[in-house]
Amino acid sequence: MDALLRRLPPYHNRYEEVKEQLKMYSAGFYGEKSIGFPLSFLEEKRFMIYHDLRLYDGAHHFQIDTLVISQHYILIIEVKNISGTLMFDPNFNQMIRISNTKEEAFPDPLTQVERQRYQLQLFLSKLKLRKIPIETLIVISNRSTVLKATHEIDAITSKVIRSEYLPTKVRSIDKRYPIEILTMKEVRKLGRFLVKQHDPLDRDILKQFSIPVADLLVGVQCSGCARLPMLRVHGKWFCESCSFASKNAHLKAINDYALLISKEITNQELRGFLELSSEDAATRLLKSMNLEFSGANKGRRYLLEIHQL
């Protein structure tokens, strides 16, 4: 989504929608990262921790933000990084966010984690494991968020906690499950199996937003001023706007192509996307990345990799 926003002109009819969706996903991503610190207080020898697992229960896929496995129980953690005032309304199975007098309804995370628990039970029922309890928690990672509930306050406060309280809450859950159900060998084996069954979501984001490839901005973007396109001059990329120069500025553009359009590219397609006129220069760039390829001559297709920049 970050790549898509970079490649959309600000006047595009989907620009604001993509920008809002990116903001929402970014908040979720940083919320999940933020619970790394409280999770670090859990005893390393007792707990196996997995993030962003996407599994299949036989009928539907389901995703779990954080899964904690012990010999005594399994804990599903759903992380919410939402600012403002959150009002939990179990009557209508919704969560209401109040910010600057504006009210906005969200799906009920308590219902969400209960569904995840049911799906995980289905998933585990196919394994030859002793039945192990599954607990659920909603962790609010934004420290400025105000939490409220319309009623059933005790039931909600037992499931909805702030991130800094997580180690204390886990110790409280420990006391309810003193009996060891799995051996540590079984815990590790289960973890390896979950990772093996993990099925990452690979979305066609242009299709999701109904955006044709022709609407995307092309060229190498300047990391100094974000202008498009940079020029290829004497083996370097040069920005006419701010005079920034770089040898590797094309890597980010190639990442965008792989994320948005295709994981394969020809010399001609590379030239079109980078706005590069020289076939030889494009060939040198492709060779410098040591990419796998298939075919020969003008039909040669290179398999792109996502570069960590």
C-alpha positions in Angstrom: 0.0 0.0 0.0 3.0 2.3 0.7 4.2 1.5 -2.9 0.8 2.2 -4.3 0.4 5.6 -2.6 3.9 6.6 -4.0 2.8 5.6 -7.5 -0.6 7.4 -7.5 -1.0 11.0 -8.5 -2.6 13.0 -5.7 -5.6 13.9 -7.9 -6.4 10.2 -8.5 -9.9 9.3 -7.5 -8.6 6.5 -5.2 -5.7 8.4 -3.7 -7.5 9.5 -0.4 -9.0 6.0 0.1 -5.6 4.4 -0.3 -4.0 7.0 2.0 -6.6 6.3 4.7 -6.2 2.5 4.4 -2.4 2.8 4.6 -2.8 4.9 7.8 -5.0 2.2 9.3 -2.7 -0.7 8.4 0.4 1.3 9.6 -1.2 1.9 12.9 -1.9 -1.9 13.2 1.6 -2.8 12.2 3.2 -0.4 14.7 0.8 -1.6 17.4 1.9 -5.2 16.9 5.5 -4.2 17.0 5.0 -2.3 20.2 4.0 -5.3 22.3 7.5 -6.8 21.7 8.7 -5.1 24.8 6.1 -6.4 27.3 6.3 -9.8 25.7 10.1 -9.8 26.4 9.2 -10.1 30.1 7.8 -13.6 29.6 10.1 -16.4 30.5 11.8 -17.4 27.3 12.1 -21.1 28.2 8.4 -21.4 29.0 6.7 -19.7 26.1 7.0 -19.9 22.3 5.7 -16.7 20.6 4.6 -16.4 17.0 3.4 -13.2 15.1 1.1 -12.7 12.2 0.2 -16.4 11.6 -2.3 -17.0 8.8 -3.8 -20.5 9.0 -6.6 -22.5 7.3 -9.2 -24.2 9.4 -10.6 -26.4 6.6 -13.2 -23.8 5.5 -11.7 -20.3 6.1 -8.4 -18.6 6.5 -7.8 -16.8 9.8 -5.0 -14.5 11.0 -3.7 -14.2 14.5 -1.7 -11.1 15.5 0.3 -12.9 18.3 0.1 -16.5 19.5 1.7 -17.6 22.7 2.1 -21.3 23.3 3.0 -22.9 26.7 2.8 -26.4 28.1 -0.3 -25.3 30.0 -2.4 -23.3 27.6 -2.4 -21.3 24.3 -3.0 -17.5 24.3 -4.4 -15.6 21.3 -3.5 -11.8 21.5 -5.3 -9.3 19.2 -3.5 -5.9 19.2 -5.4 -2.7 18.7 -3.6 0.6 18.1 -6.5 3.0 18.0 -6.4 6.6 19.4 -9.3 8.5 21.1 -11.9 7.0 23.4 -12.9 3.4 22.8 -16.3 2.4 24.0 -17.0 -1.4 24.1 -20.7 -2.1 23.4 -21.4 -5.9 23.8 -25.2 -5.3 23.2 -24.5 -4.6 19.5 -21.2 -6.4 19.2 -19.3 -3.3 18.3 -16.5 -1.0 19.5 -17.1 2.7 19.1 -14.2 5.1 18.7 -14.9 8.7 19.8 -12.5 11.3 18.6 -13.1 15.1 18.4 -16.8 14.5 19.1 -17.0 12.2 16.0 -18.2 8.6 16.6 -17.1 5.7 14.5 -18.1 2.0 14.7 -15.5 -0.8 14.5 -16.1 -4.6 14.5 -16.1 -5.9 18.1 -12.6 -7.3 18.8 -14.0 -9.6 21.5 -16.2 -11.3 18.9 -13.1 -11.4 16.6 -10.9 -13.2 19.1 -13.7 -15.7 20.0 -14.0 -16.5 16.3 -10.2 -17.0 16.1 -10.3 -19.3 19.2 -13.0 -21.4 17.5 -11.0 -21.6 14.3 -7.8 -22.5 16.1 -9.7 -25.2 17.9 -10.8 -26.6 14.6 -7.3 -26.4 13.2 -5.8 -28.2 16.3 -8.5 -30.8 16.4 -6.9 -32.4 13.3 -3.7 -33.0 15.2 -3.0 -35.8 17.5 -2.5 -33.5 20.5 -4.2 -33.6 23.9 -6.8 -30.9 24.1 -5.3 -27.7 25.5 -7.1 -24.6 26.7 -7.1 -21.5 24.5 -7.2 -18.1 26.2 -7.8 -14.8 24.4 -6.8 -11.2 25.1 -7.3 -7.8 23.4 -4.2 -5.6 24.0 -4.5 -1.8 23.5 -1.1 -0.6 22.5 -1.8 3.2 22.3 -1.1 4.7 25.7 -3.3 7.7 25.2 -6.4 5.7 24.4 -9.3 6.0 26.9 -11.2 2.8 27.5 -14.8 2.6 28.5 -17.7 0.1 28.3 -21.4 0.4 28.2 -22.0 -2.5 30.6 -20.6 -6.0 31.4 -17.6 -4.1 32.6 -16.1 -7.1 34.5 -16.3 -9.4 31.5 -14.7 -6.8 29.3 -11.9 -5.8 31.7 -10.9 -9.4 32.0 -10.2 -9.6 28.3 -9.2 -6.0 27.3 -5.9 -4.8 28.8 -3.2 -2.2 28.1 0.0 -3.5 26.7 2.2 -2.7 29.8 -0.1 -4.9 31.9 0.5 -7.9 29.6 3.2 -9.7 31.7 1.1 -9.4 34.8 -2.0 -10.7 33.0 -0.1 -13.7 31.7 1.1 -14.5 35.3 -2.6 -14.4 36.3 -3.6 -16.8 33.6 -0.7 -19.1 34.6 -2.3 -19.5 38.0 -5.5 -20.9 36.4 -3.7 -23.6 34.5 -1.2 -25.4 36.8 -1.4 -28.7 35.0 1.1 -29.4 32.2 -0.7 -30.7 29.1 2.1 -30.7 26.5 5.7 -31.4 26.9 8.2 -28.8 25.7 9.1 -31.1 22.9 5.4 -31.1 21.8 5.2 -27.3 22.2 8.2 -26.8 19.9 6.8 -29.4 17.4 3.5 -27.6 17.4 5.2 -24.3 16.7 7.2 -25.7 13.8 3.9 -27.1 12.4 2.2 -23.7 12.7 5.0 -22.0 10.9 4.9 -24.7 8.1 1.1 -24.2 7.7 1.4 -20.4 7.7 -0.1 -19.2 4.4 0.8 -15.5 3.7 -1.8 -13.4 2.0 -0.5 -12.2 -1.4 -3.1 -9.7 -2.5 -3.4 -8.1 -6.0 -3.7 -4.6 -4.6 -4.4 -2.9 -7.9 -7.4 -5.3 -8.3 -8.5 -4.6 -4.7 -8.8 -0.9 -5.4 -9.8 -1.3 -9.1 -6.8 0.7 -10.3 -5.4 -0.1 -13.8 -1.6 -0.3 -14.3 -1.8 2.6 -16.7 -2.8 4.9 -13.8 0.5 4.4 -12.0 3.3 7.0 -12.1 6.5 5.6 -13.6 10.1 6.6 -13.2 12.7 6.4 -10.4 11.6 8.5 -7.4 14.1 10.9 -5.8 14.6 9.9 -2.1 15.7 13.5 -1.4 12.6 15.4 -2.6 10.3 12.6 -3.9 10.2 14.0 -7.4 9.6 11.7 -10.4 11.5 10.9 -12.5 15.2 10.9 -11.9 17.5 10.9 -14.9 20.2 8.3 -15.6 23.5 10.2 -16.1 26.9 8.5 -16.3 25.9 5.4 -14.3 24.0 7.4 -11.6 20.5 8.6 -11.0 20.3 12.4 -10.9 17.4 14.6 -9.7 17.0 17.8 -11.7 14.9 19.3 -8.9 17.2 19.0 -5.9 20.5 17.7 -7.5 20.4 14.5 -5.4 22.4 11.7 -6.9 22.4 7.9 -6.2 23.7 4.7 -7.7 20.9 2.5 -6.4 17.8 4.7 -6.5 16.3 2.2 -9.1 16.0 -0.5 -6.4 13.1 1.1 -4.7 11.3 1.5 -8.1 11.9 -2.1 -8.9 10.4 -3.0 -5.5 7.4 -1.0 -6.4 7.1 -2.9 -9.7 7.3 -6.3 -8.0 4.8 -5.3 -5.3 2.2 -3.7 -7.6 2.6 -5.2 -11.1 4.5 -8.4 -11.4 7.4 -10.5 -9.9 8.8 -10.9 -13.4 10.1 -8.3 -15.7 11.6 -8.0 -19.2 14.3 -5.5 -20.3 11.6 -3.6 -22.2 9.3 -3.5 -19.2 12.1 -2.3 -17.0 12.9 0.5 -19.4 9.3 1.6 -19.5 8.8 1.6 -15.8 12.2 3.3 -15.0 11.8 5.7 -18.0 15.1 4.5 -19.2 15.9 4.9 -22.9 19.0 2.7 -23.2 18.5 -1.0 -23.6 22.2 -1.6 -22.7 21.8 0.4 -19.5 18.8 -1.6 -18.5 20.7 -4.8 -19.2 23.6 -3.7 -17.0 21.1 -2.9 -14.2 19.5 -6.3 -14.5 22.8 -8.1 -14.5 24.0 -6.1 -11.5 21.2 -7.5 -9.4 22.1 -11.2 -10.1 18.5 -12.1 -10.8 17.3 -15.6 -11.8 15.8 -15.6 -15.3 14.1 -17.7 -18.0 14.1 -17.4 -21.7 16.6 -15.7 -24.0 17.1 -12.5 -26.0 14.1 -10.2 -26.0 11.9 -12.9 -24.4 14.1 -13.2 -21.3 12.1 -12.6 -18.1 13.9 -11.8 -14.9 12.5 -12.9 -11.5 12.4 -9.9 -9.2 13.3 -10.0 -5.5 12.1 -7.5 -2.9 15.2 -5.5 -1.7 15.5 -4.5 1.9 16.3 -0.8 1.7 
